[in-house]
Structures are given as C-alpha cells and as structure tokens.
C-alpha cells in the first residue's frame, strides 16, 4: 500500500533470530499504524494474565501511517503490557527515531529475552543483534554519544539504569531529549536485556499522489510556521502551561493539594523564566520537518554542573510544582537527571511529591527514608531520591515502582497517592474542568492527559458533566487518530486535513468518520483485553480520593474546584452508552464490534462481559 513498506521485523531475543513478515493491506486499513497497529499486535500475541516483565511479554515500536511524511509527523508509538499497570499500554515519542524506522518497517516486534545486554541495529531494511555489555549501566546521554561515534546518522531508542533495574516507572529515551515516558515501558526493554534500538535513515515509502502531496505539504508548513495565532506555541512550546493550569485550578502543586496557585508563584516555572536560559538547539534533536518547533534547549548551572536539556510542561510541573520546588534551574537539572537515568519524569515527580507530603504529615521520617527529608521544596532530597529510584537502593527500591505500590508497601498514605489504575497523574488536576476527571478514569492506560480534553462549561454551574461527554469522545477519537497517523498533537491540523492528507498518501478515500470508527474499535479492543485481564470498570474507572476533595480557592467552574460523585457516575454511564459499551459495566458490547466492522472480536467482548459480571457477583 502507498505510504507503507508492508513489512514487519520480528526480533526473537531468546533464539537470537530476526524474521521479516508481510503486513497485508487489509490489516493496514483496519488498524492504520502507530497505536492502532501496535495494539492489534499486542492484543493478538500477548494474552491477558501475561507477566509484563517475563519473556512472554512483547514490545512493539510502530511509526504512524504518516510518520515522517507530513509536517510535524515525527511520532513513533511504543506499546507493550505495562509493568506498572498490567494493562496494554502505549506511549508516543518524537525526534527522528520514528521517521527513520518508517524508512525500513511498519512495525518492529521485540520478544523473548537475551542472555546478555544487546542493542538492535537497523539498516538497509535489516536488523542486527549486537553485543551491548559495554553500554550496560551507563546513562542515556553517555550511551548516545558512544553510539553516535559509530553511527553518526542514526537515531536511537534507549533505556537508562532505571530500565536495566526494571523500575516500573522507567521510560524509553529517544536521542537524549524525547521519551515514550509512561507506563514503565523502559522496564520491558530492561527485562529483555535490550539497551537500545539504533536506526539508520531508510527509504521513505512512496505516496500515491506526489504532486498534490508536495503542494499541500508546503501549504500546511507555511500556515503553521507563520500564522500569528500559533505564535505563543512557537515561542514557548508547552513551558508556559503552569500559568494556565494554575489560573484554571488545574495545577499539580504540592502533590495536587493546591490546584490553584497565584500567578507570581507559577511564573517561577513558566515561559519567560524558562526563556532566560534558552540556547540554540543542536542538529540531532531539532525538529527539521516541524513547522512549530516548540521545544527549546535551555542551559543551566546547578551545583557547579552545567547541563543542557529540552524541558516540557509535564516534566517542569511534576518535578517542580508537584514537589514544591519553584527553582527553575533545579527543576531543569532534575529533568536532565531523569532523562539520563531513564525515569518517567511524570511518575517520578508524582511519587516524590507523595513522599514529601508523607514527611509533611509526619507519616514517615529519617529512620525509614535513610536520610533527612524536609518535605516540600527539598531540592537535595529530590536529587538523591531520583538516583536511588534508578538504582533500586534504599527507599528508592520502594519508590521505583510508582506511587500505588509504594503506598501499599508502606501501608499508609494511599488516600493522597494520586494515580488511576496504578499510573500516576500528569500535571493537570481535573477539578478545574469536571468532565476531565472522566477522561482520566476511562482512559485505557490509566491517568493520561492524552486521551481527550472535553470542552469546559462556559458559565459557573452551567450544567451536569454528562453534557460534555460527546466532546470528550470527540477529543478521545482525535487523540487516537493522531497516534495512529504519527502526527504531533501540537500541530493544529483539523481532522478533515488529516483525512485529506491520508487519502492522498494512500490513494484510498479516507473520511473523518472512517478514521473515527477505527479509533473507536482500537479503544474497544484495548478495553476488552484489559477486562479479560483484571479491570472491573465499575470499580476501576474512577479517580483517586484527592480529587474528590473540594478546593475552594480555585477559579474553576462555580468558583470552586469540586467533582460531585453522583454527577461523575451519571457522566460515566453516558460515556459508556455513547461508546457502545455496557452502560453499567463499561465493557464493549459484541454488537458494537460487529457494527464497527470488527466481528472477530465479538466472542472476546461477550466473554469479557461475563468475566466482569462474575467478578461483581452478578
């Protein structure tokens, strides 16, 4: 098919063997690429109940259907069964890895377990398994330098020491500054003894209508690169977002205990403060084909050490505001350190924030932690804890698996451990936009800020949350579509634009409605798999206790950050109903899968429904 190579590479590490498989056009039409294709592979090949850190689990890298083809389409999706949540999980990453992988294969499947550390080297449409014992134990910045010495044109996905130690909040780092950060997927590579995947430039797939495609490419690039209405994003990227979240009553400050903070405090970790340290980016992490180029390098000196990093809002807010550290130079260093160690900055920040609140409440002290911790704003402690997490030493051995397991192991503090289904929340407290709580609660991976933003009510106390469920579903579908096509969510394409571009690429007619059907089907198969595994939606599609607490200071809907339980349940039922799932049990109905054109999932949907009923004693 145009836009694809119709090839999948499968690396069996246990046997040290690489095979190549044909990807048929019909599978592409039904799952597109990226998240869709990856979820289908994991669904088919990793049964419910599989231990995420066992050789039976698999990890898939899948570029999207238009990755590397249209402006702002750098995304690759990493997918596996998450060691943190036990769910099918995906996390997107940027930089050049996705486009370069797209030059060889439509997906890379990694299975089994190597006897000793290796890296995978992809070139000329082939994969080599290469010894990596000399890279094991080293940080990602050092590993990248070593690999670039030998392969200067390559791009790489790699793990740090945290992934090697199978910390369940370990991530996958791309070319030093981008990550598939969520769900602990770095631990999956670590469990398989894979230090890195290194990809040389390949051959872009052909498009069906090259002349029209080039014309539109130039039009979209010019529009996004010059239109003044995108100027704020081009200038600040996401780094000014703490001011927005603080004003909306959605900040994560002090472990989500203060969703509203004053602008003068938020500004210490926001746009203009960040730009004081901005420097010119380097070639290998600058988005050459991106018209927005929102990410910026900064250079700071912290404790006599000069570092460069490309900070984003989520990392700044979770390693800073959430832990009570409002010193940008310290937070930028923590961001660099988390990248180097291969830790999910969101999960790490959330877990440290929880520990600091434990200290503030007098629930844990030096005798258990192993060293003095002051609580909020303790920069020295935060640095030390990040390192201990990656090493799995001392208190870090408990914290390395995330906040849910940490509070359960210590037997206290779970009432203010902020997570959904075991995944720590990103830096947006939903009390400032009530229906957003439903997005977290029903997301297939756990708490995620990338599963659809519902529209806010325009007036205080305007109406029930259920009124905004259609906008949540619309946003969720669009999130899935961009993840299947490999397009960055910060490039302001309309869905009609993407459907038009994908039609020109493939030579087949794609409408927004057709793309939305695929999105609904992919979300539904993830839900079926998770229900067959352990999810019981009426119990697990919820939010943590902290978010049921009112926060009267915030200028949110009704001038109080508050989520009503009955209102939430009504909205959840409406979401299930509109999604074609059982209205009370939240499981996709067999007839829904048939109507969507995916009847092969009918039996599993029916079986999942019966499993959930049995768990609930119905």
N, C-alpha and C positions, 0 to 999 in steps of 0.2 A: 504494500500500500504506500502511496505517496506520503511523505512525512515520516516514514519509518524504515528501518532496515529489516524488519520481520525476523529478528534474531534475539535469542536469549542465551546468555552464557551461564552455565551452572558449574560451580566450583564445589566439589566434594572434598573437604579437607581431610576427612578420615582416611580416604583412599588416595589422596594426593592426585586426583584426577579432574580434568576440566572437560566438559562436553558442551556442545552447541546445539540449540534446538530451534526449530522454526516456530515463529509466532504467527499464527494464521490471522487473516484479515478479519474474520468474524469475531475473534476474541478482542481484537483492537476496537472494532465497532461497539462492542458491548461493554468494554472497560476503559477504553481510550489510552490510558498510560498513567504514569505517576501513581497517585494514590489509588486510583481505580484498579489498575493492573496489579499493583502490589498487594492490595487487599485480597484480590481474587486468588493470587498465588498462595498467600499465607492461609487463606480460608481452606483452600484445596489440599495443602500439603502439611499444615501444622494443626493436628486435631485438638479440640478442646481437652484440657487436662494436661497438655504438654508442659513440662518444666521449662520455663524461659531460659534457664542457664544450662540446659542439657544439650548434648549434641543433636537431639531431635528437633530443637528449635531451628528456625532459619531466619536469615536476614536478607532482605531484598533492597537493592538500590534501583529505583526506576525513574528515569527522566520523564517529563511530561510529554504530551502529544505535540507541543510546540516549543519545547525547551531548546534554547539556542537559535530559534528561528525568528521570532518576532521581538520587537524592542521590550526589554525588561523581562526576559524569559529564561532566567538562569537556574530555575529550581529543579532540584532532584529531591525525591521523597525516599527516605529510609523507612523501612517497615519490618516489623517483627512482632513476636509476642513479648510484651513489655515485662522486664524483670521487676518493675516497680508496682505495676497494677495487675499483671496477669492477663491483660486484655490485648487484643490486636491493637497495635499502636503504630502511628506514623509520625514523622517529624520532617519538615522540609528544610532544605539548606540551600544557600546561594553560592556565589562565586563561580568559578569556571568548571568545577567538577561535573555538574550536570550536563552542560553543553558538550564537554569532551566525551563523557560516557555515551551521550546520544550519537556521537560520531562512530560508535562501534556496535552498541547493542541497545535494545529497547528495555532490557532489564538484566540485572546481574543477581543471581541467586547464590548465596553462600550457605553451605550446610555442613554438618559434621563438626569435627574438631581436629585441629592439627596437633601433632605430638610436641612441637616446639614452635616458638614465635615465627610468624611468616608475614610477608606482605604480598599483595597481589599486584602484578604489573600488567596493565592492559595497553596493548599497542598493536597496530596493524590488524585489528579485528580478532586478536587472540589474547588469552590470559595466561600468564606465567605465575607459578607459586615460588616465591623467593625467600630464602632464609632472612630472618629479621632479628636474630638474637642480639645483635649489636645495638639495635634500636630500642629493645625492651627496657623499660624502667626510665626512659627519658621523656621529658616534657615535649609538648607538641611544637613549640617554636624551634627547639633544637632539632627535632626529628625533621621538620620541614626543611630546615637549612641543609641537613645531610642529604635528604632525598633530592632537593633541587640541585645540589652539586653534581649528581649523577644524571638527573633527568630535568634539565632546566626549563623545558617547555611543558612539563606535566602539571597536572592538578591532583590533589590528594584528599582523601577522607581518612582520618586517623584518630586514634584514641590516645589519651594520656595515661598517667599512672592510675587514675581512678578507674578507668575501664579495665586495666590489667588486673586490678584487685577486685573486679566485679562489683564495685559500688553501684547500688541500684539507681543512683541519680547521676551516673556517668553519661557523658554525651559523645557525639561524633563531631570532630572539628574538621572543617574544610579550609585548607590553605591558610591556616592560623587564625582567621578572624570571623569565620561564619560557622554555624553549627546546626546539626539536627539535635536539638537540645533536650527535647522532652522524652520522658518515658524510660530513661536508662538504657537506650539502645547501644551506648558505648560498652556497657557491661556484656551485651550479647557478643560483640566482636571480641571482647576480652576473654570471654569463656571459650571462644573458638581459637584463641591464640593468634588473632589477626591484628597486627599493629596498624596496618594502613592498606588502603587501596589506592594505587597510583595509576593515573590515566593520562596517556599521551593524546594530543589532538588527533581526531579521526576525520572521517568524511561526513559532512552534513548530508542528511537524506534529501533527496530531490523533492521539490514541491510541484503540485500539479499544474499551477498557472504562474510561472515565474515572473512574467512581466507585470501582471496585475499585483502580484505579491510584493515586488520591489517598489511599485508606486505607493501602495498602502503603507509599507514599512517606513518609507520616507515621510509620508504624511503624518503618521502616528508619532514617529520620533520627534519631528519638528513641533507638533502640537504640545506634547508633554514636556519638551525641553525648553519651550519659550513662553507658553501661556502663563500670564502673571498669576492666575488663580492657583497654580501649583508651586508658586514661589516659596511659600513658607516651608513646604516639604523639601524642596530642593536645597533650601538654606539650612534648615535644622534637622532634616530627617525626622526621626522619632524622638530626638533628645529633648524637645520642649514639652513632652507629653505629661510630665509630672505636674506642671502648672494646670493643664487641662483636667487631669484626674483629681487633683486637689480641689479645684473650683467646683467640680461636679459631685463631690462627695464620693469619689471612687478611688482614692489613693490607698496604697497598701501600708501607709506609715505605721510604725510601731506594731508590727505583726497584725495589720488590718484592724487595729483598735481605734485608729483615727482616720476614717475615710476622708474627712475634710481637714486640711491644714492650710494655714494662711499662705498667701502668695509669696510673701517675703521669705518664708522657710522653703517652700517648693522651689523657688528660683535659685537656691543654692546648688541644686542638682539639675538645672534645666538649661534650655537653649543658649542664652547669652553667656552663662557661666562656662558651659562646655566649649563654646566657640573661642573663648580666651586661649584655649590650649590647642586649637586646630592647626594642623600642619598639612602640607601637600601629601596626598596618598601615594602609595607605591604601586607599581605597574601590576603586580600579580594579585592584588585584591581590589583593584578599581574596576567598577562595572563598565567596561568599554561599550557594551551594547545597551546600557541602561540610560534612558533619557532623563531620569530623575537624579540618579547618583546621590541618594540621600545620605548614605553612610559616610562618615568623615573620620579620618585618623586624628587622634589627639596625642600629644606627648606631654607627660607629666613626670615630675621628680618626686618620689615618695621615699622617705627614709634613706636618702642618698642614692636611690636607684632610679635611673631614667628609663621609662618604658613607653612604648607606643601601642595603642590599641584602638579599635573602632567600636566605641560604645553605642548601645541602643537603649531605648527607654526601659525595656523589661529588665535588663541587667542593672542599669543605674538605679532603678526604683527598688528592686528586690535586694541588691547588695548594699543599698544605701538607705533609702527612706524606710524600708521594712525593718531594718536593724537599728534605725535611729542614728545612722551615720550620715551627716549632712556636710561632709568634706569631700568635694568632687575629686581631688587628687587621690585621696584614699580609695574612693569607690572605683575610680578608673584603674588603680592598681589591683584591686580585688577582682575586677573584670578580667584583667590580663592574667592574673594568677589562676582564676577559674578556667580560662581558656587553656592555659599551659598544663594544668593538671587534668583537663578533660572532664570538668564538672558542669552540670546543668546550672547555670547561674541563677535561674528562677528557683529551682528546687533547693539549691544550696542556701540562697538568701532566705528563703522561707523557713528552712529548718533552723538556721542560726537565729533568725528573728524569734522563732518559737522558744529556743533555748534561752535567749536573752529575757524573754518575758517570764520564763520559769525562774530565772535568777531574780528578776524584779519582784516576783511574788513570794520569794523565799522558799520555793519548792525544790531547789537544787543548789548546791554550794560547792565550794572548792574541794571538799573531800571526795565528791563523786566526779567532778569535772577533771580534777587533777591539777588545776592551776586557778588563780583568782580570776573571776569574770565580774566586771562591774555592772553589766546589763546594757541598756540602750546606749548606743554610741561608742562602744568599746572597740576601737579600731585594732588594737593589739590582739585582743581575743579573737576577733573575726579572722584576721590573717592566720593565726595559729590553728583555728578550727578548720579552715579550708584545707590546710596542709594535712591535718590529722584525718579528715574525711578521705582524702585521696590515698593516704597511707593505710587506712583502716587501723589506726592506732588509738589507744585510749578511748576517750569519749567519741572520737571520730569513727570508731568501729560501730557505734550505735547510730550516729547521725548520718553515716554514709548511705543508708538505705532509705532515707527520707523521713518526713515528719510523722507519718502514720505509724510506721514500725517503731520509731524512736519513742513516741509516747506510750505505745503498747508495751514495749520492753521495760521502760522505766515505771510503768503503772500509774502515771499521773500526767496531767496537762493535756489530755485528749480533747477537753472541751474548748481549748483555744488552739488546737492544731488545725490549720486551715488547708484542707485538701478535699478533693472529690474523688471517690473510688481509689484513693491512695496516691493520686497525683496532686502535687502542690499547686496552689492557685498562682496564676500570673498576676501582674501588678494592677489589676482593676477590681476594686471592691464593688460587687453588684448592687449594693444598697442604694447607690446613686442612680440606678436605672433598673427598676424592679424585674422586668422580664429577662434581663441579662442573667439573673440567677438561674432561670430555666435553661439557658444556653449551657452554662456550666454543668448543671445537673444531668442533662440528657446527652451531653457530648460523648461520642464513642470512646474517647481516650481518657476521660476524666476531665478535671478542670483545664480548660483551654480557652484562650482568648481568640482563637482562630476557627471557631465553629459557628459563626454568625452573630452579628450585633443587631438586636431588634431596635426599631426606632423608639425614641423616648416619647413619653406623653408630653404634649406641648404645654399643658397647664397643670398646676398642682391639683392632685386628687381628681384627675380628669376622668379616670375610668379604671376598670379592672385590668390586670396584667394580660388576661386572655385575649383582649382586643389586639394586642401587639404580637400574638403568636404567628399570624401569617407573615409579618415582617421578619420574624426570627427564622422561619422556614425559608423564606426568600434568601436571607443572608447566609444560611447554612448551605443551601444549594450552591450559591455563588462561591462560597469558600471551597466546597468540593470541586467545583468546576475549575477554578484556578489551580488547585492542587493536582487535578488530572491533566491539565494542559501545560503545567510547569511555569505559570506566569506569576510574577510577584504581586502580592495583594496591594502594594503601594503604588502600582501603576494603574492610573484611573481609567482602565478600559470599561466600557459598558458591556454587558453580556451580549448585546447584539453585535458589537465589534468583534468579540472573541468568536462567536458563531460564524461570522462572515470570514474571518481570517482562517479559521479551522477548515471551512469549506474550500477556500482557495488552496490551502496546503494539501488537503487530501483529495480534492477533486470530487468530493461527495457532498450532498446537501445536508448541512447541519443547521438546525434552528435552536433557539434558546430553549424551547420546550423539550426538544430531543436531548439536549445536554442535561437539563434538569431531571429528566427521567433516569438517566444514568446515575446522576448524583444521588437520587432517592434510593435507587437499587443498591448502590455501593454502601450507603449508610445502613441500609436494612440488612445486608449480609453480615456486616460487622456486628450489628445488634443480635442477629441470630446466633452467630458464633459465640459471642460473649454470654448470651443467655444459656447456651448449652454448656458453657464453661462454669461460670459462678455467679453472674449478675442476676439478681432478682429485682427487676426495675422498680416496683413499688417501694422497696426498701433502699435501694442504692442510687436511684435517680433523685438525689437530694443535695442539700448544701450543708456545710459544717455549722455547728452551733454558733460560732462567732457571728455569722451573717444573719442569724435570727435576732440578734441583739439590736435594739434601736440605737441610733447615733444622732442625737438631736441637733448637733451643731452644723451639720452639713446642709448646703443649699440644694438638696435633692428634691425629688417630686414631693410636694406637700411640705417643703422646708424641713423634712426630717428623713434621714436615711433609715428606711424601715421596710421589711418584707413581711407581709402577712401570710401566715401558714395556709389558711383556707384559700386565699387568693392564689397562692402558689400552686396548690393542688388542683384548683379549677383550671389554671393555665396549663398545667402538665397534662391533664386529661384532654384538653383541646389540642395540644401538640400531638399527643398520641393519635387522636382521632384524625386530624388532618394529614398525618404522616401515613395513615393506612395501617396503623398498629392497633393491637387490642387496647381499647380505651382505658381499661383499669390496670392491665398487666404490662403494657408497654412492649409487647413482642410483635414483630411484623406478622401480619396475617397471611396465610397461604394464598388467599385470593388476591392480595395486594401484589405479591411476587408474580403471580400469573398475569395480572393486568399490566404490570410494568414490562412484561415480556421476558421474565427470568423464571420460567416454570421449574427449572431444575432445582430451585431452592424451596419449592413448595413443601416437600416432605420434611426437610430440616426445620422449616418455620413451624409446621404443625408439631414436630417433636419438641422444639424449644418451648412452645406454648404449654405443652403437657408437663415439661420439666419444671417450669416456673410455677404452675398450679400445684404440683406435688410439693415443692419446697414451701409453698404457702399453706399447705394443708387443705387445698380446695378440691 
